[in-house]
Amino acid sequence: MANPMQLAELVCARFSHDLSGLLGSMNGVLELVADARGQNAEEVALAVRTAGELTMRLRLLRAAWGGVSDPMDAGALQAQMPGIPGSHRLQLDLDGLAPAAVFPPSMARLILNILLLAREAMPRGGVLALSGDPANHVVAHIAGPDAAWPEGFARCITEEGYAWSTLGDPRHLQAPLTALIAWTTGLRLSLMMATGPSDSTPPPLLITAAPN
């Protein structure tokens, strides 16, 4: 296989497909048990919530990592938020997007990975704000306590070989993976460095289609 990324995408897609049916069945059974209101109602309610969160997580990872995504409008993007680990700490601000904005499939997939990356970049929570027109470019801003793009991310988005070389630790997968998805889908990521000396906020991330 010429592209190692394609193998990873196929494995993720197959893994997600094989688990989604079983998970759906488990959700249905748990909901029936919850409706029965047995003596362990609290434990059953927790199981229902956990299964629901797992369903949303699997749905998000399949769209972000599985190699195939659908176009997404703002509502569809917001609907993916519950799948992010610790999503209660992350707020998504879409007010800066063009009216009736729709993300093309490749852009939508990359934005989902940026959502996952933003959660890692803001360990104490914060806001990810998206602005622009997905047909041309989108700018991602992160803001929150201790917010910072992961170490090495800036180099990953400028050197594809470096991004490949940093793969190996699953705990730090998202930064190089986000960069590699951009590299392999014809999109370009760049950090917009601050123009003022007193600006200590993380630089915005610009997502554009690579020039022909």
N, C-alpha and C positions, 0 to 999 in steps of 0.2 A: 504494500500500500504506500503510495507516494507521500501522502500527507498523514503524519502521525496523529494530528488533531482529529481526522476523520474517524480513526479507530476509537478514540476516546468518546467521540460523540455517539457512535453506534453502540458502544457498550452502555453508555448512560441511557440512551433511548430504549434499548432492550431491557435493561434493569428496571427502568421506570414502568415500562409496559407490563412486565411480568408481575410487578408488585401492585400495580394500581387496581387490578381486578380483585385480588385478595383483600386489599385494604377496603375497597368499596363494600365487599361482603361483610367484613368485620364491622364497618360503620353501621350497616343496616341492622345487624344482630344487636349491637350495643344500643341502638335507638329503640329497638323493640323491648329490650330488657329494661331500659330507662322508663319506658311508658308503663311497664308493669308495676313500677313503684314498689320494689321489694324492700326488705329491711336494710339493705346496703345501698340506699339511694345515693348517698354522698360519694361513695367509692365508684358507683356506676357513672355518676355525673362526671367525675374526674376522668374516667376511662373514655367517655364520649368526647370530652374536650380534647384529650390527648390524641385520640384517633382523628379528630377533625384537624388539629394542628399538623399532624403527620401527613394528612391528605394534602393540605395546602403547601407544606414543605416539598413534598414530592412533585406536585404540580409546578411549583416555581423552578425547582432544579431541572425538571424535564425541559421546560421552556428555555432556561438559561444555558444549560449544558448539553442538551440533547441534539443540538445541531439544526433543529427545525423550530421556527417560531412563526406565529401569525402576526399580521399587522395589529397594532394596539393603539387605542385612543387613551385619553387620560383616565377614563373610568376603568378600562381593562388593566391599566398599569397599577392603579390604586388597589384593584382587586387582588393583585399578587402580593401586596404588603404583608398579610398575615402569615405568609410562608417564610418570611425572613426570621432567622433566629433572633429572639429579643426584639421583635418588631415594635413592642410597646415603647421602646426607647428611641425609636426613629420616626421622625415626621417627614412626610413627602409633600413638598410645596410645588404645585404645578401652575401657580398663577401666572408665571412668566412665559408660559408657552403660547404660541400663536393660537387664535380661536379655532376650534374644531381640529386641533392638531392630531395627526395620525402618524405613528411611527412605522416605517416600513419594516418588514420582517428582520433584516439584519440589524437595523438600528434598535428595534425593540429588544432583540436578544442581548445586544450589548448593554442597553440601559438596565436590563434586569441584573446583569453581572455587576454593573456599577452600583445598583442598590445593595447587593451583597457586599461589595467592597466598602461602600459608605458605612455600613454597620460596623465593619472591622475598623474603619478609620475614625469612628466616634464611639469608643468603648463606654463612655459615660452618657451616651445618647446625644441627640442633636437633630438638626434639620438638613435634609438634602433638598435643595431647590433646583429645579430644571427650568431653563428659559430658552427661547429661540423658536425656530421653525424646523421640525424634524426633516423637512424636505431639503434643507440646506445645512443647518448646523444646530447643535444643542450645547448649552453650557451648563455644567453641573457644579454647584457650589455646596460645600459642606461647612457647617458652623455648629459648634458645641464645645463643651469643656474638653480640653485635651484633643480636639479634632486635628488630625494630621493624616495625609496620605501615607500608606505603609512605606517603610524604608525600602529603597530600591525600585519603587514603582516608576519614578521619573525615568530611570534608565531602561526599565522594561518597555516603556512605550516609545523609546527612541532607538533601541537596539534589540531586534528580534532574537538574535543569537543569545543575548544575555537573558532574555525572558525564558528561553528554553533551558538555559543552564541553571536557573534558580529553582526549577521544578525538583521536587524530592521530599519536601516536608509538607504533609497534608494540612498542617496547622497554618501554613503560610501559602496556601495554594491560590487564593483568590486574586492577588495582585498580578502575578505573572499570567494566570489564566485569562484574566480580563484583557491584558495587553495582547496575548496571542490570539484571542478571538477577534480583536480589532484587526490585527495583522492579516489573519486568514480570511476575513470577510470584506476586505477592501475599504475599511473605515480607518480614520486616523484619529489618534488621541494625542493631545498636547496640553501641557500645563501653561496657563497664562500667568506669567510671573508678575508680581506686584510692581507698580510703577512708583509708588511712594515708599520712602525709607521706614515709615512708621507702621506700615501695614503688616501685621503679624498673623493674619488669618491665612488658612491654607489656600494656595492658588486655585482658581477655578479650573475645571477640566473641560476642555473643548473637544467636542466630537464632531467630526466632519467626514464627508466622503472624500477619499483620496483622489487627487487629480489624475486624469488619464495620462 
